[in-house]
């Protein structure tokens, strides 16, 4: 079984887990190709689905791409940011990346991409939080 299939199985298996704290986290290990989704908001998990997760390398830096899919007919406003960790799990440049606003139209998809700030970045964590829902 290739790494992509194992990654997708892990995403499907973890997508059902939810607790009532806030946000959704997607963890992407660029060394092994493993990805996991932690749904921390029941409301957000019912509105946004994490689709395809891929990684690549650009100019010696790791790059992670996550496709987000709307599960509703409404336009949604969310915020997301990509955090990069080194081999030891320490966050690289913790104050460097602010949340970016994303608008997802009803039943549409958007792609979010993050590039490691330097060559030490090995694992990416994408954090997603809800801003509001527009009719």
C-alpha positions as CSV (number, residue, x, y, z in Angstrom):
1,X,0.0,0.0,0.0
2,X,1.5,3.3,-1.0
3,X,2.0,6.2,1.4
4,X,-0.8,8.3,-0.2
5,X,-3.4,5.6,0.5
6,X,-2.1,5.1,4.1
7,X,-2.4,8.9,4.6
8,X,-5.9,9.0,3.2
9,X,-7.0,6.0,5.5
10,X,-5.5,7.9,8.5
11,X,-7.4,11.0,7.5
12,X,-10.7,9.1,7.2
13,X,-10.2,7.3,10.5
14,X,-9.4,10.4,12.4
15,X,-11.9,12.7,10.9
16,X,-14.7,11.2,13.0
17,X,-13.0,12.0,16.4
18,X,-14.2,15.2,17.9
19,X,-14.2,17.1,21.2
20,X,-15.7,20.4,22.2
21,X,-12.6,22.6,22.3
22,X,-12.0,24.9,19.4
23,X,-10.4,24.4,16.0
24,X,-9.2,21.7,13.7
25,X,-5.5,20.6,13.3
26,X,-4.0,18.8,10.4
27,X,-0.5,17.3,11.1
28,X,1.7,16.5,8.1
29,X,5.0,14.6,8.6
30,X,7.0,15.4,5.4
31,X,9.5,12.6,6.2
32,X,7.1,9.7,6.4
33,X,4.2,11.1,4.4
34,X,1.8,10.5,7.4
35,X,-1.0,12.9,8.0
36,X,-3.6,13.1,10.7
37,X,-6.6,15.3,11.4
38,X,-7.8,16.3,14.9
39,X,-11.3,17.7,14.9
40,X,-11.6,19.9,18.0
41,X,-14.8,21.6,17.0
42,X,-18.0,19.6,16.4
43,X,-19.5,22.6,14.6
44,X,-16.5,23.2,12.3
45,X,-16.2,19.4,11.5
46,X,-19.8,19.4,10.3
47,X,-19.1,22.3,7.9
48,X,-15.5,21.8,6.7
49,X,-13.9,18.6,5.5
50,X,-10.2,18.1,5.1
51,X,-9.7,16.6,1.7
52,X,-6.4,15.9,0.0
53,X,-3.2,16.4,1.9
54,X,0.1,16.5,0.0
55,X,3.7,17.6,0.6
56,X,6.6,18.4,-1.6
57,X,9.9,20.2,-1.6
58,X,10.6,23.6,-3.2
59,X,14.1,25.0,-3.3
60,X,15.2,22.8,-0.4
61,X,12.3,23.8,1.8
62,X,9.3,21.5,2.7
63,X,5.9,22.5,1.4
64,X,2.5,21.2,2.6
65,X,-0.8,21.6,0.8
66,X,-4.2,20.9,2.3
67,X,-7.5,20.9,0.4
68,X,-10.5,22.1,2.4
69,X,-14.0,21.2,1.3
70,X,-17.2,22.9,2.3
71,X,-19.9,20.5,3.5
72,X,-22.7,23.2,3.4
73,X,-24.4,25.4,0.9
74,X,-23.4,28.5,2.8
75,X,-20.4,30.8,2.3
76,X,-18.0,30.3,5.3
77,X,-15.2,32.4,6.7
78,X,-12.5,30.6,8.5
79,X,-8.9,31.3,9.5
80,X,-5.9,29.0,9.0
81,X,-2.2,28.9,9.6
82,X,0.6,26.5,9.0
83,X,3.1,25.9,11.9
84,X,6.4,24.1,11.2
85,X,8.3,21.9,13.6
86,X,11.9,20.7,13.6
87,X,13.1,17.1,14.1
88,X,12.7,17.5,17.9
89,X,9.1,18.8,17.6
90,X,10.0,22.3,18.5
91,X,8.1,25.0,16.7
92,X,10.1,27.1,14.2
93,X,9.4,30.8,14.3
94,X,6.3,30.6,16.6
95,X,5.4,34.3,16.2
96,X,6.1,34.4,12.5
97,X,2.9,33.2,10.9
98,X,-0.5,34.8,11.6
99,X,-3.8,33.2,10.8
100,X,-4.9,33.9,7.2
101,X,-8.6,34.5,6.4
102,X,-10.2,32.1,3.9
103,X,-13.6,32.3,2.4
104,X,-15.1,29.0,1.1
105,X,-18.3,29.3,-0.9
106,X,-21.0,26.7,-0.5
107,X,-20.0,23.2,-1.6
108,X,-16.7,24.5,-2.9
109,X,-13.1,23.6,-2.2
110,X,-10.0,25.8,-1.4
111,X,-6.4,24.9,-1.2
112,X,-4.1,26.1,1.6
113,X,-0.3,25.9,1.2
114,X,2.5,26.5,3.6
115,X,6.2,26.5,3.1
116,X,8.7,25.9,5.9
117,X,10.5,29.1,6.9
118,X,13.9,27.3,6.8
119,X,15.4,23.9,6.1
120,X,14.9,22.7,9.7
121,X,11.1,22.4,9.1
122,X,10.2,18.7,8.9
123,X,6.6,18.5,10.2
124,X,3.7,20.8,9.5
125,X,0.6,21.5,11.6
126,X,-2.2,23.4,10.0
127,X,-4.6,25.0,12.5
128,X,-8.1,26.0,11.3
129,X,-10.7,28.0,13.2
130,X,-14.1,29.3,12.4
131,X,-14.8,33.1,12.0
132,X,-18.4,33.2,11.0
133,X,-20.9,31.8,8.5
134,X,-22.6,34.1,6.0
135,X,-26.0,33.2,4.6
